[in-house]
Amino acid sequence: MDDIRKVIKTTSPPSVVIQTLRTALQMPPTAARNIVKDLTRPLNGQKRFIRKFDNEHWKGTLIMSEMVRCDDAIALQRLKKADIVIFEIHGGGFRVGHSTMYMDAFINWLRLMKSKHNLYACIMSVEYGMFGLAPKHKYPGPLNDCIRAYDYLTKDLAVCPSKVVFSGDSAGGAFALETLMRTYTPDILDDLNSPRENYSIPIPAAVLLSSPLVSAETTSESWKLFHKKDMITLGLAKLIYKEYLGLPHVKVEDLPVMRLHHVRKDFDRFLPKNVMVFVGDKEVLRDDILDFAKAVKDDGKTNIQLIKEHYVHDWFMIREIVKKKDKKKLANYDELFVDFAVRAVKEAKAALLLSVPPTKEEFPLSEMLISDNTSINGDIPVNEKIPDNILATSVINTKFDTPPFEISEKVQFSRPSQYKPNTILSEYTIITDHPKGVTA
């Protein structure tokens, strides 16, 4: 069965995948979730990267090499010791999706981190519907799950945000943005001029947004052009309003999330210094996303990289909709993202070593637009300057896990009857079948 699913994933025409998702997303909730889950569940060979969690703190998955062999304690230890933590919030129109639906991309990122930069990354992927998705659980319930998970990561586990990269696609992008807002500027969606209030932890190193939902409006030109071709439709938008936001039983003006796109300045109150945005040139959300990116760029306080390709919604994460001839671009963009994340974490960690933030003039802002006819080699410009607006480290260094990852650290694994060699996290690899177990 797994072989059949591999064939379907690799040979199905993109147009068929788009139409299938377009139809499934508008089906009744249970049917929609089951179809999307079946289409996106991990392949057998990918399951060794997965360790599921469902406790009073958070629900979701830790994704890292050989997680299948770890108990909860060891899995959390590996999360804390990783060089980079990707805090992932999946998309799905608030009504479908799960924490392991993008394993192809996740595993590519982990391998590139190790092979190109000799760094160890762990993905903390959140199941934001701890008690179910919409319509069973409406706003702000799922949002609170994301906030709770981030609090657990940074407070209970004491993982420093300087090595955290947020990632969210589609609805997950909206969750990522509002989680950052609610964490650092909790009143901003009630008062757009509200200042940053939370200085107890630094803002994460970076955020990746793939086709993020940044506006509840459906009146832009891209909506008019593509609502009959994109997988996101006006019908789905109405379902989201009804199931997730509770309309028409509540007033639009009473929902803070509906005012997200009105934030037009001082993005550094909640946004990381480095932001990467993927957008499709043929998706209904295109104009709103480009408007958001322009506002961030014009604000002049954030380094933003915008990547646009001639595809529909969420093409960077839903890889089956990318044509075979363009698959190499996905590999290039994976490398681009990994380079971006490593650079951002390097800058954020270096900034924590400074007692006095540099002046704005010392860190020139940059913005890069890559269109569908741009040739890239996987490298991005590296700015060795240090971002401003970072707290002094006298307090932070005593609170978070700032010491570097120790390659020689030993971890005890239980002995499986069989194993597969691993090349991603070599110091945790079991290299013998000795029946009494081994110290990795």
Secondary structure, DSSP 8 states (H G I E B T S, - for coil): -HHHHHHHHHHS-HHHHHHHHHHHHTS-HHHHHHHHHHHHS--GGGGGGEEEEESSS-EEEEE-TTGGG--HHHHHHHHHH-SEEEEEE--STTTS--TTTTHHHHHHHHHHHHHHH---EEEEEE---TT--TTTS-TTHHHHHHHHHHHIIIIIS---GGGEEEEEETHHHHHHHHHHHHHH-TTTTT-TT------SS---SEEEEES--------SHHHHHHTTTSSS-HHHHHHHHHHTS-TTSS-GGG-GGGGGGG--S-GGGTS-SEEEEEEETTSTTHHHHHHHHHHHHHHTSSEEEEEEES--TTTTT-GGGS-GGGHHHHHHHHHHHHHHHHHHHHHHHHHTT-SS---GGGS---EEEE-TT----S------S--SS---HHHHHHHS--S---TT---EE---SS----SSSGGG------TT-EE-
